[in-house]
Amino acid sequence: MPPNPPPRPPTTEKHVPATGDTPRRGGPILLAAFPRPVAVPLPESGVEVGREWLARAGLPDSKVSTSHLRFRRAGGQVEIEDLNSSNYTWVNGGRLAPYTPAVLVDGAILRIGGSLLVYRADFEGPLQPQPPLGGLAGPWTLGRVRARLDALRARPVHSVLLQGETGTGKELLAREVASALGRPKERFVAVNITSIPREMFEAHLFGSVRGAYSGSVQTNLGVIREQDHGAVFLDEIGDLAPDLQPKLLRLLENREVHAIGAPRPVPVDVSLIAATNRGLEEMVKHDSFRRDLLARFPVRIALPPLRSRPEDLFAVLTSLWPRDLPPLDASFIQVEAVELLMLQTWLNNVRDLVSVIANIDPTVPVKRSALLMVFGVEASAVAPTPLPAFEALERALTACNENKVQAAKRLGISRPALLRLLKKREAARSAAPPSQKT
């Protein structure tokens, strides 16, 4: 009988996906961000790996060579080396020279064939991607946030402080906190501190009785009493004026509100969830935020910025994709385009990503060239923040001598989409004050 043929490497049609949800104590790993979230174990040091190695982890990729690269561990470091592969190996947007090892640092972004992976030197989370946390997408990096929410479910408190940069999703997290505290979804209200005139702050939050001040023609319960047995989200608490902070402190200390003009305070049962993008501890040192007020928030949850979690970037992008269009997947966006997005600094976090989506035509496949036009940079550069849509439009029209067909191609959008953008620009110019029109 002829000998049994050797087993064939897994293909895109036949592969064994990763299973299980085993927690880890920490260690190096590769977390795939694109085309799907998969945890890819590092191979043994010095072993040549490629297509079969990725397929075994549940990430089949026909663009990866059979012998594509190898990793070495030495002296506490991990090195990566390309083995003269067909489609090369890229680290943080730069192509590795063949047979030239490079040290991987935590958070390094690897492009191997059509896959994007992020190297984590000490990953402690589960090896299976996690589902969205309410409106927050984060298959890999929201583990600590989930743990804090679980702790709140086990031992509820009255007040919670959320910390994070602008655009990290603090209001979305506030809704999850309210749910963890057992507050009904319909009894949640968000209040932005900066939107309340300082002279109206006390009446707006705590209420007033009829005739308490000039213009007070009816009794006002105030936001806190209206949300009794619910939750109130106070955004931008770091911008609360120092002379108004004691009024909020009284609520947190006594769990009661005293309406303006009322003879006595009224007890309330409200969960107070505050948020800030400022460093309150530093503000306490400079006497711009009360130490005793900060102490009334025993539980504090921090949301990481988008630039620190590139392994979640594609999942966040798909969650923001227009709902009236087919879901975004790997067939509709270039791997190089996703890589470019993962390399951004995102100073305004998700708000910048929303701006990118608004500045491209989501009905045509997303290419790297289209994103570069939005960012307003040359093909070899990486931009930190996107340009406004109209500025990108003006640059494209100027570069193409006002030829709309060529400008549309340069922007990576269809001609009808460009015409719609032109109409929006003219409408914006018509609505602008005379001093701002050009």
N, C-alpha and C positions, 0 to 999 in steps of 0.2 A: 504494500500500500504506500502511496506517496505520503511524504511527511506532511503534517498539518501546516498550513501557511501561517506566517506570523500575524498577530492581530494588527488590524489597520487602525491608524490614528482616528479618533472621533472626527466627524465632519459637522458641518452646520446643520445637517439633517438628524444626526445621531450623536447625542452627547448626554452625559449624566449630570444634571444640575446639582448644585450644592444643596444639602439638606441640613436640617437641625438648627437649633437656636442656642448653641453652646456659649455661655458667657466665658470671658477670658480674664486672666489676671494681668494681662498686659504683655506686649511684645510687638515686634515689627510685623507689618502686614501691608498688603496692597489692597486698596479699596477702589473698585471700579466705579466710575461715575457715568460712563458712556460705553456702549449703548444701553446697558442696564446695570443696576447696582448689584454687584457681586463681590464677596470677599475672596481674594486670591492669595493663598498662602505663598510665602517666599519659598523657592526651591532650595535644595541643599546647596551649600556653598560650592561654587566652581562647576556646577553641573550645567551643561548646555540645554536650554529649554526653548520652546517656541509654541507652535500651534496646538500641539497635543496638551501641553501644560495648561494653557488657558482654557481649552475645551473641557478638561477634567474639572476645572473649577466652575464650569457652567457658563463660559464666555467663548463660544466658538467664533473664530475670526479667520476667514480665508485669506486676509491680507497679511497675516503673520507668517513668517518663514518657518519651516520645520525646525531649523536650528537658527534661532533669531538672536538670542542674547544669553547672558549668564550673570548671576549675582555672586558676589564674594563677601564673606563676613570676616573681618579682621580688625582686632584692636577696638572692638565696640562700634565699628563703622560698617556700613553696607555700601559696597561698590557695585555699579552696573556697567556692563561692557557689551557693546553691540558686536555681533559676529558677522559683519559684512552682509546684513540682511537685505532683502530686496526693497522693502519700504522703509528701512532705517529705524532707528530708535531715537526718540526726541525726549528731552528733559527740559521742562519749563520753557518750551517753545524753541529750544536750540537743538540742532541735530548733533548727535554724538559721532565723532570720528570712529571708524571701525577699529576694533582691538585697542581702544584707548579707554581704560577704566575711568569712571567718574564717581565721586562720592555722592551718595544720596543724603539729603538733609530732610528733616521732618517736613511734610507738606509738599514735597517735590511732585510735580505733575508729569507723568510719563505718557507719551503717545506711542503705542505699539500697534502697528497696522491700523485698523479702524477702531481701536479701543483706547480709552483714556482711564488711567489709574492714578491714584494718589498714594504716595508712600507715607505711612505713619509708623514712626519709630516705636511707639508704645501705645497701642490701641487696646482699650479695655472693654469695648462694647461687644454686643452679641454679633455673631458672624452672619446673621441674616439681616437684611435691610428692614428698617422699622417703618410702619405705616405713618401717614401724615398725623401730626398732632393738632387736630382741629384744622385750622387753616394754615398751619405751618408745615411745610415740607422739609423733611430732614432725615433721610434714611440712615445716616451714619452718625451725625454729630449732636443730636439733641438728647443724648442719653442722660446727661445730668439734669436737664430740664424735666424729663420724664420722671426721674427719681424724686425730684423735689415735689412734683405734683402728687406722686404716690404717697409721699410723707404727709402732704396736706390732707389727703383723703383719710389717712389713719388718725391724724391729730389736727383738726381744723383750728385756725386762728382767726382773729378779727381783721388783721391788717397785713398786707403783703406789699413789698416794694419790688418793682421790676426795673432792671437796669440794662441799658444797651444803647447803642448808637441809633441815630435817626434812621428809620426805614428797616429796622431789624424785625419788626412785627410784634411790638409790645402790646398793642391793643388786641391782636389775635390771641396772644398768650394770656392776656387778662381774662378773656372769655373762658379759657380753659381753667384758669385759677378759680374763677367764680363757680364753675361746674364742680371742680374738685372740693370746694368748700360747701357744696350742697345747695348752692343758690340756683333758682330756676332761671332758664335762659331768657324768659320774657321779662325778668326783673333785673336787667343789666342796663346800665346807662353809662356812656362815656362823656366826660367833661374835660375840655382842654383849659387848663388854668390861664393860659395866655389870651384866651378869647373872652374872658370875663373882665369888664371894666373894674378896676380896683374898688371904686365906690359902691359897686353892686355885688361884690364878692359874697359878703355875709348874707345879704338877702337872697341871692341866687341859691346858695347852698343850704342855708339854715332857715330861710323863710322870713316872713314879716306879717304883722297884723295890719288890718285896715287902719289908715290914719297914722301909722307909726312914723311916717316922714312925708314930706311934701311930694305929692303925686301918687301916694299909696292909696288907691281907691278900692282895693279889695285885698282880702287875706291871701297870702302866698305861702303854701306849705314848704317850698324849697325842695331842691333835688334830693337831699338826704331823706326827708320824711316821705317823699313820694316813692322812694325805693325801699321803704321799710320791708324787712325780710328778703331783701335782694342784695345787689352789689353795685357799688359806684366806682367807676374807674376815673381817677384823677391823673390826667396826662400832664407832663411837664411840671411836676411838683417842684422841681429845682428852681423854677422861675417865680415861685410864690414870694411876694414881697415880705420882708422880715416882720413888718408890723401886722401882717395877716396870719403869720404862722401860728401865734398863740391861739387864734380862734379854731384852727384845725386841731391843735394839740388838745384843746378842751374836749372836742368830740372823741378823740382817740382815748383819752384818759377816762372819761365818765360815761361814754356810750350814750350821750344825750345831746340834743340840740336846743338852743335857746333862741327862738325867733325874735327878730327885732320888734320891740314893743310888747312882747308877750310877758305875762307876770311871772312865769316860771319855766324852767326847761322841761323837755319832754324826752323820755327814754326812746331809743331807737335800736333796732336790730339790723345792722347793715354791715356787710363786709366792705372794707375800704381797700381798694387796690390802686396803688400809686405807681407812677412810672417817671423815669427821668433819663436823659442822655448826658447828664452832667455828673461830675464826681462830687457827690454830696459830702463824703468824708473830707475832701479837700476844702469844700465850702464851709464846713464846720470849723476848720482851722482858721479860716479868715472871717469868722463871725457873720457869714452871710446866710447860714442855715443853722437852725437851732439843733444843738446836740440832743436835747430831750425829745424833740420831734422825730429825729432820725431813729432814736432808740425805741420809739413806739412801733417800728416796723421790724418785728423780730425775725421774719422770714424774708429773705432777699433772693431773687432769682435773676441770673444774668443771661442775656441772650447774646451769643457770639456774633460778630460781624460776618457778613457774607464772604469777605476776602479770606477769612481764616478757615473756611470750610468749602474748598473747591470741590470736594467729593460729593457735595449736595447740590452743586450748581445746576446740573441738568434737571434734577428732580424739581428744584424750585422753578426753573424756566418752564417746565411742562405744566406745573400747577398754575402758572400765570397766563398760559396760552389762551387766546380767545375761545370761549366755550361754544361759540357758534361755528367753529371750524373743527375738522378732524383732529384728534389728539396728536400732539407732536411726538414723532418717533425718529429712529435713526435713519429711516429712508427719506426724511424730509429735511435733514440738516447735515451739513458736512461735519466730519469729525474735526477738521481744522477750525471750523466756526465755533464749535463747542470749546475747543482748546483755547481759542482767543478769549472767549468769555470767562473761562476759568482763570485766566491770567490777569484779569482786571483787578483794580484795587477797590472799586465800588464804594466811593466815599459816602454816598447816600444809600448804600445797600440795595434793598429790593426796589426802592423808588427809581434808582438808576436803571435797573433791569427792566422795569415797566416802561421806562422811557425808550430803551432800546427796542422793545417790542412795538411801541407806538411809532417808531421811526423806520420800520421796515414793512414790506408787504408780506403779511403772513399767509397769503394765498399762493405764494411761489416758494420753491425750496430755498432754504436759508443757506447762503454761501458766505464764506469768510470775506470775500470782496465786498459784499453788501454791508457787513458789519463794520469793515474798515471805513467805508464811506460815512457811516453813522458816527463813528468815533472821530473821523476827520484826520486820519493819519495815513502815512505811506504804507505800502504793503509789508515792509520789514519791521514796522514799529508796533508797539502796544500802547494803547491809550488808557488813562485811568478813568475817565468819565466820558459819556457820550455827548456829542454836540446836539443842540436843539435841532429839530427836524428841518426848520426853515433855513438854518445856517448850512446844513449839509446840502440842501436843495440848491442854495445859491452857489455854493462851490462847484457842484456838478454842472449847473447851467453855464457858469463862467468858463469852466474847463472845456465844455463842449460847444462854445460859441452859441449858446441858447438853443442848440439842437435838442429837442425834447426826446426824440427816440434814443439818441446817444446818451443823453443825461440819464434816462431811465435805465439803460444798460449799465452805466457807470455806478448807479446807486443799487443795482441788483433788484429793481422792482419793475413791474409792468408799466406800460405807457399810461393806461387808465389810472393806475395808482398815482403816477406822477401828476396827472391832470387834477386828480382829487386833492393832492397836496398843494398844487398851485392855487386852487380855489380856496382852500383853508388859509393860505398865506394872504390872499387878497382880502378875505373876510376879516382876518386879524388886523390888517392894515387899515381897513375901513373903520373898524371899531376902536382903533387907537386914538388917543388925544392928538390934536393937531401938532403939538410940540414933539410927538414921538413918531409921526409919519415921515417916511423918507421917499 
